[in-house]
Amino acid sequence: MEELNEPCEALMEEQLTLEREMSHYGVKRFNDKLEEAKRMERESSTPAGISLLKGAIEPIAKGIDNEMKKIKSGQAWIHGRLFLGLEKHDSKVMAYLTIKALLDSISRSEPLNTMAIKVGRAIEDDLMLASFVKQNRPLIDKVK
């Protein structure tokens, strides 16, 4: 009977070794993808980044809408006039672009002004692209 147990034990040990290797390579693949995302400044594309992005859009968009209401009612803060150029832009799009810019740099300690420039650049690029598409609709349709 012991002779039958030896092959079973050997198979069990081999199976456990394979499972440990599989687990090790899974963790390694995850860490490699995370490091690549950090290097490429694409942390928002990781599973954790996507989850944070989805959860933060609504609250940030509400905050943007509330600030716009304050500015329009005259309760503006010193830079409130800068927001007026954005009043026709969708607050959810601005929230998405803001969070994405922040998440893409989250692993680096960057000064606030650097982050503000990245957020502003992302929103400005989106506005310029929307303007280009609007002005060149026939060309866009032809290229499609």
Protein Blocks (a to p, Z undefined) as FASTA:
>chain_A
ZZmmmmmmmmmmmmmmmmmmmmmmmmmmmmmmmmmmmmnopmkmpmklmmmmmmmmmmmm
mmmmmmmmmmmnopacfklmmmmmmmmpcfklmmmmmmmmmmmmmmpccdfklmmmmmmm
mmmmmmmmmmmmmmmmmmmmmmZZ
